[in-house]
Amino acid sequence: MQKEKMTGARIIIETLIEQGVTDVFGYPGGQVLNIYDELYKASDRINHVLTAHEQGASHAADGYSRVTGKVGVVIATSGPGATNLVTGIATAMLDSIPMVAITGNVPTSLIGRDSFQEINITGVTLPITKHNYFVSNVNELADTIREAFQIAKSGRPGPVLIDIPKDVQTAECDFEPSGIVEPYPQAEASDEDIDRAVELINQAKRPYIYIGGGAAGRGMSDEIKALAEKIDGYIGCSFMGLSALPNSYERFLGMQGMHGKFASSLANKDADLIIGVGVRFSDRATGNTAKFAKNAKIIQLDTDLSEINKNVKVDVGLIGNIVSSFKKILERC
């Protein structure tokens, strides 16, 4: 692939296109005008959706990712433009939605001088992103965007923010195209833990499968139904797991908990084994955790180690690729 000298703004758009982005959401402002110029020039290859407010753009990128399974992309200017993204970014973080937020900032020579509409957006968003970047060198821009996409869609997905000063957008360097980045390889649950889970399932008389956002959108519907049939169990879900199975499936009782269905909450209460799949056991679903599932064993499958035993104590925690762990359980039961 041949190198070509480009401005940082053009590198941003070319790298987005390279990563398979066909749609971006945003609202223009002074510190991203160069990016918008390049968006306009590339409008035959990438579509921009203009919203009335940056917060709407961040929620739109979040929703787009949920529906398409792709990484949502949002663009905003510095200062209030960047801070208006916060609620949408936080939503994506809490619901594990892959998103890349690109913000403009004042030139690097003005950073830290309380310049007009300057804000430390990387500091503001540190608690609500998987990772964020401040790009001070145009030579690092393309690889930073690629890494952001890789982080956003790896393991437990989530939002990544890239803050790019205006002089980095106008600076030039050689751009060499690359391919779409793949997620980092996921860890696999140990065979020992899989066997322990299978043993508990085979001993259970009233098993209950509890699915969350980590199971939705993963193509696991057939496997979840197959396990329910195999072990004669019922299925409930969290709010985030509602789209994992069709409501017409007779073993699917719907959402449990405070705002859920009585049938699923009762099945959870009467179960002697709960199999949690990509679910965080939040307070809205469990109620008082001291009284939750007092007579049941709990198996929890999750990609994120921090979720195991976070809200409820589990008997077996399967950390790693949820899909492959679930398939192994199905094969061995």
C-alpha positions in Angstrom: 0.0 0.0 0.0 1.4 3.4 -1.0 2.0 6.2 1.5 0.4 9.6 0.9 1.0 12.8 2.7 -2.2 14.0 4.4 -3.4 16.5 7.1 -4.4 15.1 10.4 -8.0 15.9 9.7 -8.0 13.8 6.5 -6.1 11.0 8.3 -9.0 10.8 10.8 -11.6 10.4 8.1 -9.4 7.9 6.1 -8.8 5.8 9.1 -12.4 5.7 10.1 -13.3 4.5 6.6 -10.4 2.0 6.8 -12.0 0.6 10.0 -15.3 0.0 8.2 -17.1 3.0 9.5 -20.0 4.0 7.2 -21.9 6.4 9.5 -20.8 8.9 12.1 -22.8 11.2 14.3 -22.0 14.7 15.5 -22.3 18.4 15.7 -19.7 20.8 14.2 -17.8 23.5 16.1 -14.7 25.6 15.7 -12.1 23.0 16.8 -13.4 20.3 14.5 -14.1 22.3 11.3 -11.1 20.8 9.6 -12.5 17.3 10.3 -15.9 18.4 8.9 -14.2 19.7 5.8 -12.8 16.3 5.2 -16.1 14.6 6.1 -17.7 16.7 3.4 -15.1 15.8 0.8 -15.5 12.1 1.6 -19.3 12.2 1.8 -19.6 9.6 -1.0 -17.8 7.1 1.3 -18.9 8.0 4.8 -22.2 9.4 6.0 -22.5 12.1 8.6 -25.7 12.4 10.7 -26.2 15.9 12.0 -28.0 16.1 15.4 -29.4 19.2 17.2 -27.1 18.7 20.2 -23.9 16.8 21.0 -25.7 14.7 23.7 -28.1 13.5 21.0 -25.2 12.6 18.8 -23.6 10.5 21.5 -26.8 8.6 22.3 -27.4 8.1 18.5 -23.9 6.5 18.2 -24.7 4.3 21.2 -28.0 3.2 19.7 -26.5 2.7 16.3 -23.9 0.3 17.8 -26.6 -1.7 19.7 -28.6 -2.2 16.5 -25.8 -2.8 14.0 -23.2 -4.5 16.2 -20.6 -2.0 14.8 -18.5 0.5 16.7 -20.5 3.8 17.0 -18.6 7.0 16.2 -19.4 10.5 17.4 -17.6 13.8 16.8 -17.8 17.0 18.8 -15.8 20.2 19.3 -13.9 21.3 22.4 -15.3 22.7 25.7 -19.1 22.4 25.9 -19.2 20.3 22.8 -17.0 17.7 24.4 -18.7 17.8 27.8 -22.1 17.4 26.2 -21.1 13.9 25.1 -20.7 12.8 28.7 -24.1 11.3 29.3 -24.0 9.2 26.1 -20.5 8.0 26.8 -21.5 7.0 30.4 -24.5 5.1 29.0 -22.2 3.2 26.6 -19.8 2.4 29.4 -22.4 1.1 31.8 -24.1 -1.0 29.1 -20.8 -2.2 27.5 -21.4 -0.6 24.1 -18.4 -0.1 21.7 -18.1 3.5 20.8 -15.3 5.9 19.7 -15.8 9.6 20.6 -13.6 12.1 18.7 -13.3 15.5 20.2 -11.4 18.6 18.9 -9.4 20.8 21.3 -7.5 24.0 21.2 -4.0 24.0 19.6 -1.3 22.3 21.7 0.4 25.7 22.4 -2.8 26.8 24.2 -3.4 23.7 26.2 -3.4 24.4 30.0 -3.9 28.1 29.6 -7.6 28.3 30.1 -8.1 29.1 26.5 -11.5 29.8 25.0 -13.6 26.6 25.2 -10.7 24.5 26.5 -11.5 21.6 28.7 -9.5 18.6 29.9 -12.0 16.2 28.4 -9.7 13.2 28.9 -9.7 14.0 32.6 -13.5 14.5 32.6 -14.2 11.1 30.9 -11.6 9.0 32.6 -14.1 7.2 34.9 -16.6 6.6 32.1 -14.3 5.3 29.3 -12.4 2.0 28.8 -9.5 4.2 27.7 -8.9 7.7 26.3 -6.2 9.5 24.4 -4.8 13.0 24.0 -3.0 13.1 20.6 -0.2 15.6 20.5 1.7 14.3 17.4 0.1 13.8 14.0 2.4 10.9 13.3 0.7 8.9 16.1 -2.9 9.8 15.0 -3.8 6.9 12.7 -2.4 4.2 15.0 -4.1 5.8 17.9 -7.5 5.6 16.1 -6.9 2.0 15.2 -6.0 1.1 18.8 -9.1 2.9 20.0 -11.3 0.7 17.8 -9.5 -2.4 19.0 -10.0 -1.5 22.6 -13.6 -0.5 22.1 -14.6 -3.9 20.7 -12.4 -6.2 22.7 -13.4 -8.2 25.7 -16.1 -6.4 27.5 -16.9 -3.6 24.9 -17.1 0.0 25.8 -16.4 3.6 24.8 -13.0 5.1 24.0 -12.4 8.9 23.6 -9.7 10.5 21.4 -9.0 14.2 22.0 -7.2 15.9 19.1 -5.9 19.5 19.2 -6.6 21.7 16.2 -2.9 22.0 15.2 -2.6 18.2 15.0 -5.6 18.2 12.6 -3.8 20.7 10.3 -0.4 19.2 10.6 0.8 16.8 7.8 2.4 13.4 7.7 2.6 10.3 5.6 -0.5 8.1 5.9 -0.2 4.4 5.1 -3.5 2.4 4.9 -4.0 -0.7 7.0 -6.7 -3.3 7.6 -9.6 -3.4 10.0 -8.3 -4.2 13.5 -9.5 -7.4 15.2 -10.4 -7.5 18.9 -7.7 -8.7 21.2 -7.8 -12.5 21.8 -10.1 -13.4 24.7 -9.2 -15.6 27.6 -10.9 -18.9 27.9 -12.4 -20.3 31.1 -10.5 -23.3 32.4 -11.7 -26.9 31.8 -11.7 -27.4 35.6 -14.2 -24.5 36.1 -16.3 -25.7 33.2 -16.5 -29.2 34.7 -17.5 -27.7 38.1 -20.3 -25.7 36.4 -21.5 -28.8 34.6 -21.5 -30.8 37.8 -23.8 -28.2 39.5 -26.1 -28.1 36.5 -26.5 -31.9 36.5 -27.3 -31.9 40.2 -29.9 -29.2 39.9 -33.7 -30.0 40.0 -34.9 -26.4 39.2 -32.3 -24.7 37.1 -32.9 -21.1 35.9 -30.9 -19.4 33.2 -30.5 -15.6 33.8 -29.2 -13.7 30.7 -28.0 -10.1 30.4 -26.4 -7.7 27.9 -23.3 -9.9 27.6 -25.5 -12.6 26.0 -27.5 -10.3 23.8 -26.2 -9.7 20.3 -23.7 -12.6 20.5 -25.6 -15.1 18.4 -26.3 -17.3 21.4 -30.1 -17.6 21.1 -30.0 -21.2 19.8 -27.5 -22.4 22.4 -29.4 -20.8 25.3 -32.7 -22.4 24.1 -30.9 -25.8 23.6 -29.5 -25.7 27.2 -32.9 -24.8 28.6 -34.4 -27.8 26.8 -31.6 -30.1 27.8 -31.7 -29.3 31.5 -35.5 -28.6 31.7 -34.9 -25.0 32.9 -36.6 -21.7 32.4 -35.0 -18.4 31.3 -35.2 -14.9 32.6 -33.3 -11.8 31.8 -32.1 -8.4 32.9 -33.2 -5.2 31.1 -30.1 -5.5 28.8 -30.9 -9.1 28.0 -34.4 -8.5 26.6 -33.4 -8.8 23.0 -31.5 -12.1 23.4 -34.5 -14.3 22.9 -37.9 -13.9 21.2 -40.8 -13.4 23.6 -42.7 -16.2 21.9 -40.3 -18.8 23.2 -42.2 -20.8 25.8 -39.3 -21.1 28.3 -38.5 -17.4 28.2 -40.3 -15.7 31.1 -38.9 -12.2 30.4 -37.3 -9.6 32.6 -37.0 -10.3 36.3 -36.8 -7.9 39.2 -38.4 -4.6 40.3 -39.7 -3.7 36.9 -39.9 -7.2 35.5 -42.4 -10.1 35.2 -43.8 -12.0 38.2 -43.1 -15.4 36.5 -39.4 -14.8 35.9 -38.9 -13.4 39.4 -40.7 -16.3 40.9 -38.7 -18.8 38.9 -35.5 -17.1 40.0 -36.7 -17.3 43.7 -37.6 -21.0 43.5 -34.5 -22.1 41.6 -31.9 -24.3 43.2 -29.4 -23.2 40.5 -29.0 -19.9 38.7 -26.8 -19.7 35.6 -26.0 -16.0 35.0 -24.8 -15.3 31.5 -23.2 -11.9 30.8 -25.3 -10.3 33.6 -24.2 -8.0 36.5 -26.9 -9.0 39.1 -27.8 -5.4 39.6 -29.9 -4.2 42.5 -33.0 -3.7 40.3 -33.0 -7.4 39.5 -31.9 -8.9 42.8 -33.5 -6.6 45.4 -31.8 -7.1 48.8 -28.7 -9.2 47.9 -28.6 -10.6 51.4 -31.9 -12.4 50.7 -31.2 -13.1 47.0 -31.1 -16.8 45.9 -30.5 -18.0 49.5 -31.4 -21.6 48.5 -29.6 -21.7 45.2 -26.1 -22.2 43.8 -24.9 -19.6 41.3 -22.8 -20.0 38.2 -21.7 -16.7 36.6 -20.2 -16.4 33.0 -18.6 -13.1 32.2 -15.7 -11.6 30.2 -14.9 -9.1 33.0 -13.2 -10.5 36.1 -14.5 -7.5 38.2 -18.1 -8.7 37.7 -17.5 -12.0 39.4 -18.7 -11.9 43.0 -19.2 -8.1 42.7 -22.9 -8.0 43.7 -23.7 -11.6 44.7 -21.4 -14.4 45.8 -21.2 -17.1 43.2 -20.2 -20.8 43.5 -18.5 -21.0 40.1 -17.2 -18.0 38.1 -16.3 -18.6 34.5 -14.1 -15.8 33.3 -13.4 -15.4 29.6 -15.2 -15.8 26.2 -18.9 -16.2 27.2 -19.9 -17.8 23.9 -17.3 -20.6 24.0 -17.8 -21.2 27.7 -21.5 -21.6 27.2 -21.0 -23.9 24.2 -18.7 -26.1 26.3 -21.3 -26.3 29.0 -23.9 -27.3 26.5 -21.8 -30.0 25.1 -20.9 -31.5 28.4 -24.3 -31.5 30.2 
